[in-house]
Amino acid sequence: MANLTLVYGMRLLPEGEVKEIHDATLKLVNGHEAHVTMHVLEGSRAQIEAQLKQSLDAFFDFYPEI
């Protein structure tokens, strides 16, 4: 298996402060663009950490060959 690049971003804001979210656009070396869907997790620190871990596990379930 070749090495991979995981693209992600995180920022904590007070609950209720986010008005809208847009996908992030990546420019690839071949000239194409790719998009990263942004996700929102809300709750206490423990709840956010649990949701993030569950989301990460689910993400890799999409790629069983890895």
C-alpha positions as CSV (number, residue, x, y, z in Angstrom):
1,M,0.0,0.0,0.0
2,A,1.3,3.4,-0.9
3,N,1.6,6.2,1.6
4,L,-1.5,8.4,1.8
5,T,-2.3,12.0,2.7
6,L,-5.1,12.7,5.1
7,V,-6.5,16.3,4.8
8,Y,-8.5,17.6,7.7
9,G,-9.1,20.8,9.7
10,M,-10.5,21.5,13.2
11,R,-11.7,24.6,15.0
12,L,-13.6,25.0,18.3
13,L,-16.2,27.7,18.5
14,P,-18.9,28.5,21.1
15,E,-22.0,26.5,20.4
16,G,-24.5,28.4,18.2
17,E,-21.8,30.6,16.6
18,V,-21.6,28.8,13.2
19,K,-24.0,30.3,10.6
20,E,-23.0,28.2,7.5
21,I,-20.2,25.8,6.4
22,H,-18.8,25.3,2.9
23,D,-16.8,22.5,1.5
24,A,-13.0,23.1,1.3
25,T,-11.5,23.0,-2.2
26,L,-8.2,21.3,-2.8
27,K,-6.1,21.9,-5.9
28,L,-4.3,18.8,-7.1
29,V,-1.0,18.6,-8.8
30,N,-2.7,17.2,-12.0
31,G,-4.7,20.5,-12.3
32,H,-8.0,19.0,-11.0
33,E,-9.9,20.1,-7.9
34,A,-11.2,17.9,-5.1
35,H,-13.6,18.9,-2.3
36,V,-13.5,18.0,1.4
37,T,-16.9,17.9,3.1
38,M,-16.9,19.8,6.4
39,H,-18.6,18.2,9.5
40,V,-19.9,19.7,12.7
41,L,-19.8,18.0,16.1
42,E,-21.3,19.6,19.1
43,G,-21.4,18.8,22.8
44,S,-19.0,18.6,25.7
45,R,-15.4,17.8,25.2
46,A,-16.0,14.1,26.0
47,Q,-19.0,13.9,23.6
48,I,-17.0,15.6,20.8
49,E,-14.0,13.3,21.3
50,A,-16.3,10.2,21.2
51,Q,-18.1,11.4,18.1
52,L,-14.8,12.3,16.4
53,K,-13.4,8.8,17.1
54,Q,-16.6,7.2,15.8
55,S,-16.5,9.3,12.7
56,L,-12.8,8.5,12.0
57,D,-13.5,4.8,12.4
58,A,-16.4,5.0,10.0
59,F,-14.3,6.9,7.5
60,F,-11.8,4.1,7.3
61,D,-14.6,1.6,7.0
62,F,-15.1,3.1,3.5
63,Y,-11.6,2.0,2.5
64,P,-11.3,-1.7,3.6
65,E,-8.2,-2.1,1.4
66,I,-6.2,0.2,3.7
